[in-house]
Amino acid sequence: MERLLSSAVAAPHLAGGIVELGAGTGLPIIEALSRCEASVPVRGFERDPDSFRVAAHLVAAKGPPGYTVEPGDFFEQALDGPERIAVANPPYLAAPADDTGTPELWGGESGAEVTCRLLSGPYDVLMLMVASIADPLGVIEHAQRSGYAVQDWSVCPIAFGPHSCRSGVRGRIDQLRTEGRAFSTETDYLLAGVTWLRTGTADPGQADVLRRVLTAGAEPGGT
């Protein structure tokens, strides 16, 4: 988020502010805006009532000017706003529809459904978290078909936690690995923060590097 706020890619699109899917507690945006001393308006949406109450309290207590968090569904309330930049850590756990365990973390049966829905939206710039266990190659292809080019990315390993180890989730992830749509070891996966710019043309160089990184160290269906 800090890199996005200071990037030349975002600068021409900041006039309308930034909109956020899934504000959570609000703390990541509060800290990023404060460290960057940024005054850009950011409008977050959070549909989980408990998370929204925490976010509203933190924003009121120490939120920087211009940051607001609203209750409700991003896709119902945010798409027609003035913002040309959207940021999100969208839910990306895959599971059968009848065995999600944690609906607020469910990204559909591929794990990538919310991510691809964002990439089908109206935004000029998107900064999204992309998981190697949630059809990352399909996400990159969908982004390119939607006219987005990879501009920036960073990646880190994430250990499988209790939610991702639930039988329905882990079983579906293992199935995706067998299909070549998820990449992980038995203990961890990769999570990338990716900034896309809608240019109308693909950026095969950056996208190819991102593909290689997100599939490195694991074979589909391997250990």
C-alpha positions as CSV (number, residue, x, y, z in Angstrom):
1,M,0.0,0.0,0.0
2,E,2.8,2.4,0.8
3,R,4.5,1.6,-2.5
4,L,1.2,2.2,-4.3
5,L,0.7,5.6,-2.6
6,S,4.2,6.8,-3.7
7,S,4.2,5.3,-7.2
8,A,4.1,7.1,-10.5
9,V,1.6,4.5,-11.7
10,A,-1.0,5.6,-9.2
11,A,-0.3,9.4,-9.2
12,P,-2.5,10.3,-12.3
13,H,-5.4,8.3,-10.9
14,L,-5.5,9.5,-7.3
15,A,-7.8,12.5,-7.7
16,G,-10.9,10.5,-7.1
17,G,-9.3,8.7,-4.1
18,I,-8.9,5.0,-3.4
19,V,-11.6,2.4,-2.5
20,E,-11.0,-0.7,-0.5
21,L,-12.7,-4.0,-0.4
22,G,-12.6,-5.7,3.0
23,A,-11.3,-3.0,5.4
24,G,-11.0,-5.5,8.2
25,T,-9.9,-3.6,11.3
26,G,-8.8,-0.7,9.2
27,L,-5.3,-0.8,10.8
28,P,-3.3,-1.6,7.6
29,I,-4.6,1.5,5.8
30,I,-4.4,3.7,8.9
31,E,-0.7,2.7,9.3
32,A,0.2,3.1,5.5
33,L,-1.5,6.5,5.2
34,S,0.2,7.7,8.4
35,R,3.7,6.5,7.5
36,C,3.4,8.0,4.0
37,E,1.8,11.2,5.4
38,A,-0.7,10.8,2.6
39,S,-3.9,12.9,2.4
40,V,-5.6,11.0,-0.4
41,P,-9.2,10.0,0.5
42,V,-9.6,6.3,1.1
43,R,-13.1,4.7,1.4
44,G,-13.1,1.2,2.9
45,F,-16.0,-1.2,2.9
46,E,-16.5,-4.0,5.5
47,R,-19.5,-6.3,5.5
48,D,-18.5,-8.3,8.7
49,P,-20.3,-6.4,11.6
50,D,-17.7,-7.2,14.2
51,S,-14.8,-6.1,12.0
52,F,-16.7,-3.0,11.0
53,R,-17.2,-2.0,14.7
54,V,-13.5,-2.4,15.4
55,A,-12.6,-0.4,12.2
56,A,-15.0,2.4,13.0
57,H,-13.5,2.7,16.5
58,L,-9.9,2.7,15.3
59,V,-10.6,5.2,12.5
60,A,-12.4,7.5,14.9
61,A,-9.5,7.2,17.4
62,K,-6.5,7.6,15.2
63,G,-7.5,7.4,11.5
64,P,-5.8,10.0,9.2
65,P,-8.0,12.6,7.6
66,G,-9.8,11.2,4.6
67,Y,-10.0,7.6,5.6
68,T,-13.6,6.3,6.2
69,V,-15.0,2.8,6.6
70,E,-18.5,2.0,5.6
71,P,-20.6,-1.1,6.4
72,G,-21.9,-3.1,3.5
73,D,-21.0,-5.0,0.4
74,F,-18.3,-3.5,-1.8
75,F,-19.9,-4.7,-5.0
76,E,-23.3,-3.3,-4.2
77,Q,-22.1,0.1,-2.9
78,A,-18.7,1.0,-4.3
79,L,-18.6,0.3,-8.1
80,D,-20.2,3.6,-9.1
81,G,-18.1,5.8,-6.9
82,P,-15.5,8.4,-8.0
83,E,-12.5,6.3,-7.3
84,R,-10.3,5.0,-10.1
85,I,-8.0,2.9,-7.8
86,A,-9.2,-0.1,-5.8
87,V,-7.2,-2.1,-3.2
88,A,-8.1,-5.5,-1.7
89,N,-6.9,-8.6,0.1
90,P,-9.9,-10.5,-1.4
91,P,-10.9,-13.8,0.1
92,Y,-9.0,-16.6,-1.6
93,L,-9.6,-19.9,0.2
94,A,-11.1,-22.5,-2.2
95,A,-13.7,-25.0,-1.0
96,P,-16.8,-26.7,-2.2
97,A,-19.8,-24.4,-1.9
98,D,-21.4,-26.6,0.8
99,D,-18.2,-27.0,2.9
100,T,-16.6,-23.5,3.2
101,G,-16.3,-23.5,7.0
102,T,-15.4,-19.8,7.0
103,P,-17.7,-18.1,4.4
104,E,-16.0,-14.7,4.9
105,L,-12.8,-16.2,3.6
106,W,-14.3,-18.2,0.8
107,G,-13.1,-17.2,-2.7
108,G,-15.3,-19.6,-4.5
109,E,-14.4,-23.1,-5.7
110,S,-11.2,-21.9,-7.4
111,G,-10.4,-19.4,-4.7
112,A,-10.1,-16.7,-7.4
113,E,-13.7,-15.7,-7.9
114,V,-13.7,-12.5,-5.9
115,T,-10.3,-11.5,-7.4
116,C,-11.5,-12.0,-11.0
117,R,-14.7,-10.1,-10.2
118,L,-12.5,-7.1,-9.1
119,L,-10.5,-7.5,-12.3
120,S,-13.7,-7.3,-14.3
121,G,-14.6,-4.0,-12.7
122,P,-14.2,-0.3,-13.7
123,Y,-10.9,0.6,-12.1
124,D,-7.8,2.0,-13.8
125,V,-5.5,0.7,-11.1
126,L,-5.9,-2.4,-8.9
127,M,-3.6,-3.5,-6.0
128,L,-4.6,-7.0,-5.0
129,M,-3.3,-9.9,-3.0
130,V,-3.0,-13.0,-5.1
131,A,-2.4,-16.4,-3.6
132,S,-0.5,-19.2,-5.2
133,I,-3.2,-21.7,-4.0
134,A,-6.0,-19.8,-5.8
135,D,-5.6,-20.4,-9.5
136,P,-2.9,-17.6,-9.9
137,L,-2.3,-18.4,-13.6
138,G,-6.0,-18.0,-14.3
139,V,-6.0,-14.7,-12.4
140,I,-3.1,-13.4,-14.4
141,E,-4.8,-14.5,-17.7
142,H,-8.1,-12.9,-16.6
143,A,-6.3,-9.7,-15.8
144,Q,-4.7,-9.6,-19.2
145,R,-8.0,-10.3,-21.0
146,S,-9.4,-7.3,-19.0
147,G,-6.7,-5.0,-20.2
148,Y,-4.5,-4.9,-17.1
149,A,-0.7,-5.0,-17.2
150,V,1.4,-5.9,-14.2
151,Q,3.2,-2.9,-12.9
152,D,4.6,-3.9,-9.5
153,W,4.6,-6.9,-7.2
154,S,6.1,-8.3,-4.0
155,V,5.7,-11.8,-2.5
156,C,6.1,-13.6,0.7
157,P,5.5,-17.2,2.0
158,I,2.5,-17.9,4.2
159,A,2.1,-20.9,6.4
160,F,-1.1,-22.9,6.1
161,G,-3.3,-21.8,9.0
162,P,-6.3,-23.3,10.7
163,H,-8.8,-22.1,8.2
164,S,-6.8,-23.3,5.2
165,C,-6.3,-26.7,6.9
166,R,-10.0,-27.4,7.3
167,S,-10.8,-30.6,5.4
168,G,-13.1,-29.0,2.8
169,V,-10.6,-26.2,2.1
170,R,-7.5,-28.3,2.1
171,G,-9.1,-31.0,0.0
172,R,-10.2,-28.5,-2.6
173,I,-6.7,-26.9,-2.6
174,D,-5.1,-30.4,-3.1
175,Q,-7.5,-31.0,-6.0
176,L,-6.5,-27.7,-7.6
177,R,-2.9,-28.6,-7.2
178,T,-3.6,-31.8,-9.1
179,E,-5.2,-29.8,-11.9
180,G,-2.3,-27.4,-12.1
181,R,-4.3,-24.5,-10.6
182,A,-2.7,-24.3,-7.2
183,F,1.0,-24.3,-6.1
184,S,2.3,-24.9,-2.6
185,T,4.3,-27.2,-0.4
186,E,2.7,-29.2,2.3
187,T,3.3,-26.4,4.8
188,D,3.1,-23.1,3.0
189,Y,2.1,-21.1,-0.1
190,L,3.0,-17.8,-1.6
191,L,1.0,-14.6,-1.3
192,A,1.8,-11.7,-3.7
193,G,0.7,-8.1,-3.6
194,V,0.3,-7.1,-7.3
195,T,-0.4,-3.7,-8.8
196,W,-2.1,-3.7,-12.2
197,L,-2.6,-0.8,-14.5
198,R,-5.4,-0.9,-17.1
199,T,-3.5,0.0,-20.3
200,G,-5.4,-1.9,-23.0
201,T,-2.2,-3.8,-23.7
202,A,-0.6,-6.8,-22.0
203,D,2.8,-6.7,-20.3
204,P,4.2,-10.2,-21.0
205,G,7.6,-9.6,-19.3
206,Q,6.3,-8.7,-15.9
207,A,3.5,-11.1,-16.0
208,D,5.8,-14.0,-17.0
209,V,8.1,-13.3,-14.1
210,L,5.1,-13.2,-11.7
211,R,3.9,-16.5,-13.1
212,R,7.3,-18.1,-12.6
213,V,7.5,-16.8,-9.0
214,L,4.0,-17.9,-8.0
215,T,4.6,-21.4,-9.3
216,A,8.2,-21.8,-8.1
217,G,9.1,-24.4,-5.5
218,A,6.0,-26.5,-6.0
219,E,4.7,-28.9,-8.6
220,P,1.0,-29.2,-9.2
221,G,-0.2,-32.0,-7.0
222,G,3.4,-32.4,-5.6
223,T,4.8,-32.0,-2.1
